[in-house]
């Protein structure tokens, strides 16, 4: 079962999420085809988070070497930033977290690099909307399976697939806490009951082709098994008596 937070504790997560949302916006605005490198984005994220009084959640988490996971094109998640410039037509997924006064927030967004193809843009549109389809089901008294079923139905009805190997999670004073898994697939009416005061991350990872993935020899970077594109969107949310509240907003 998920850990229940008080209104004061959720407020702390909200403040953390505001910092994260601002950093994410600035990173997205900083992308210039042929110029910006993932390493530059990572360095900018670290500077912005530190300057806001926060700590980058991902830096050294289980040994991850950067502040930001930056995954390009057929990379699904956990890409390690390097010095290769982003190219016109790429899509780039940024995944990062912030700790503020001991409380975590976590978010991901996939950005176009310059002008992208209609197929790529459609993948981004469907993936982003699938996140909100899942969030709409995150209500007190609902079940975790309701979230995954909504995401899966929307994604598959649009001809894409949801990654099975990687899922959302509970969040709070730890980056990953109970409930340990918020899948982006499943059956409505199944799974643990969502309760007021729970805080979770919903994060669909949507592939153009097969849902299958592979992990590179670096031990981190996860790519689509068939080499097709993948997009990733994530918000930290609180379960409230009024419905789901997005905590990763400016």
Residue, then its C-alpha position, 0 to 999 in steps of 0.5 A: x500500500x502507498x504511504x499517506x502524506x499530510x497536507x503539509x507534506x504534500x505542500x513540500x512536494x508541491x514546492x519541489x515540483x515547482x522547481x522541477x517544472x521550471x527546470x524542465x521548461x527551461x531545458x526544453x526552451x534551450x534545445x537548439x538543433x545542431x548545437x545543444x548537447x545532452x551534456x549541456x542540458x544536464x549541466x544546465x539542469x544541475x545548475x538550475x536545481x542547485x540555484x533553487x535550493x534543491x538537489x538533483x535526485x538522480x545524481x549518483x542514484x544507484x550509481x547513475x552518473x548524471x543529474x538528468x536521464x536524456x534519451x534520444x529517438x529509440x532510447x526509452x529511458x535512462x540515457x546517459x548524457x554525452x557530447x553528441x549534438x542533438x540533430x534536427x528531427x530528433x526527439x529527446x526525452x528528459x527525465x529528472x527529479x528534485x529533492x527539496x527539504x527531503x521531499x522528492x518530485x519526478x517528471x519526464x517530457x519528450x521534446x521535438x528537436x527543431x522540425x520533426x516528422x508528422x509520425x514523430x509528432x503524432x507519437x508525442x501527442x498520443x504519448x502525452x495524452x495517454x499520461x492524462x488519460x491515466x491521471x484522470x483515473x487516479x482518484x481515491x477509491x479507484x485501483x492502480x489497474x484503472x490507471x494502467x488500463x486507461x493508458x494501455x487502451x488509449x495507446x493501443x487504440x492509436x496503434x502504439x505499444x506501452x513498455x511492460x518492463x518499466x513502470x511508474x511508482x510511489x514517491x515521497x521522502x524516497x524517489x521510489x516507495x510504495x506502491x512500488x509499481x504503477x504499470x501503464x498496462x493492466x486490467x481495470x478494477x484490479x490492483x491496490x486501492x488508491x487512497x487520499x494522501x498517496x503520492x505517485x508517479x504516472x509515466x507512460x513509455x510509448x513505443x512506435x513498434x513493439x513494447x519490447x526493450x533492451x538494455x545497453x552494455x552501459x547498464x543504464x540506457x534502455x532502447x526499443x528492441x526494434x529500433x523504432x522511436x519511443x516517447x516518455x511523459x511523467x508527472x508526480x501527482x497527489x491523490x486528493x478528495x477533489x481528484x488527482x492533483x499534479x504536483x510537477x507544475x510551475 
